Amino acid sequence: MVEELGVKIHYNKEYGKDITEDSLKSEGHEIIFVGSGLNSPKDELGKDAYLLPNVFSSKNFLPNVCETVKLSKHKEKLYQLKGHVVVLGIGDTALDCARSALRVGAERVTVVFRRGFNDMRANDEIFDPSVYERINFISNLTPKKVVKNNGIAVALEFEQYLI
């Protein structure tokens, strides 16, 4: 649908090598968007952490919430959270996850992130409602280890992250 609107998409090109800003502008493009999202979650916790049944990435958590809550389909497949949920990161997607976690049963949500509050990526339009919803925020920590018990995550260990 985007291409039908006249958007030209360049796949598998290295910016600065195969394509440059100058080459795109010389083709007559007025606006340039570079989408470089991750295909999978960062593996700070180790790739096996996301195999645990109670550890989710935004790529599987948010589509589940969207499909079941917003579209009112398959309510039985909706993730049912409880207790204290920890979300890693301070971008818009992380805060979408945090707010959605409250809506699917979490009693408490804490957002933990490496950056300081002055360097956070989240827009005010998403951050401010998170504060009003009583989400907790802890800055300057980076995840170190997932603590497991009987095949599920029961805790996270962090280390202080100072620039």
N, C-alpha and C positions, 0 to 999 in steps of 0.2 A: 504494500500500500504506500509506503514511503517513496519507493522508486517511481510509482505512478504519479506522485506529486512533483516529480522532476529532480529528486535528490539522486545524486550519483554516489554510489558506495564503492569504495576501494577495499577489497579484502586482501589479507595476507601481504601487506606492503609494509616495509620498514620506513617509518617517518625519518626523514633526514637522508635516506639513501635512495629508496625507490620513489618517494614522493617528498616534496618540500613545500613549504608555504608559498614560495615564489612560483613553483610549477603549477600549483592549484590556482593561484591568482591569475597566472598567465592564461589559464583555460577559461577565465571569466567567472570563477566562483567568488561570490561575495562573502559567504559565510562558510567557515570551516569548522567541523566538529570532529575531534579525535576521540573515539571511544576505545578505551583500553582496559575494560573491566576484566576482573579475574574470572577464569573459567571454574576455579575451585577455591575454597577458602584458603587463607594463608595457613601454612602448616606450623605456626609457632608452637602449637600444642602437640605436634606430631600428627601425621596423617591418620593414625589409628584412632585418635580421639573422636573423629567424626563418624566412626563406625559404632560408637557406643549408642545404645538406644535412647539415651536422654541428652545427647549433645546434637545440636542442630546448627546448620549453616543457614544464612539468610536465603540461600538458593533453594532450600527445601522447606524452610519454615514459613516464609512469607507467601509463597504460592498456595500452600495448604490453607493458611488463614484466609487468603483472598477467595479461593474457590469455595470454601465451606461457609464463611461468614458473610462476605459481601454478595455472593451469588446465591446464597441459601441452598447450596447443593451438598449432598453427602455429609450431613452433620455428624454422622457416626465416625467419619474419618478425621474429624478435627482433633488436632493435638490437644490433649487435656493436661494443662500444666498445674502444678501446685507448689506450695512452698516458696523458696527464695530462688529466683532466676538471675543469673549473671550474664550480661551481654558485653561482649568485647568490642570496643571501637566507639567513636564519637561522631561518625558521619550520619547522614540522613537515613541510610539503610539500617544502621545499628539502632537508631532511635525509633524507627518504624518497628523493628523487632521488639524493642523494649516495651513500647506502648501496646503492641499486639499481644505480647506475653501477658500483660494485665488483663486484656480482654478475653483471654482463653484460660484464665484461672489462677495465674500466679498471684500469691498474696503480697509479694515484695519483689521489686526489680532493682538491681544495681547495675549501672553502666560503668565499666572500668576501661580506662584508656591511657595510652602512653603519653599523650600530649598534655599540655597545660590548658586551662580554660581559654586563655588568649589565643591558642593555636588550634582550637577545635574546628572541625570541618562542617559541622551541622549548621544549617540555616536557622536563624532565630524563629522562623515560622514553625519549625519542628522542635527546636530545643525548648522554647518557652512553654508550650503545652506539656512537655515532658516534666518540667519542674512543677507545674500546677497539678499534675497527676501523681505527684509525690514519688517520682523515680529518684533513686539515690545516685550520686555521681562521685567517682573516685578517680582522680587524675594521677598522672606520673607513675603508673604501674604497668608492667608488661607481664603477660602470662609466662610461667616457667614450667608448670607441670599440672597434669590432671591427676587427681587422686581417685583411684578406683576401688570399689568394693563389690564383690560378687558381680562383676561385669557391667557395673554402672558407675557413672561419675558421681562422686559424693562431695568433692571439694576441688578448689583450684589453688595452686600456690603461685604467688606473684613475686616479682622483685621490683625494687624501686627503679624507675627509669628517669634519669636526669640527663639533660642535654649539656 
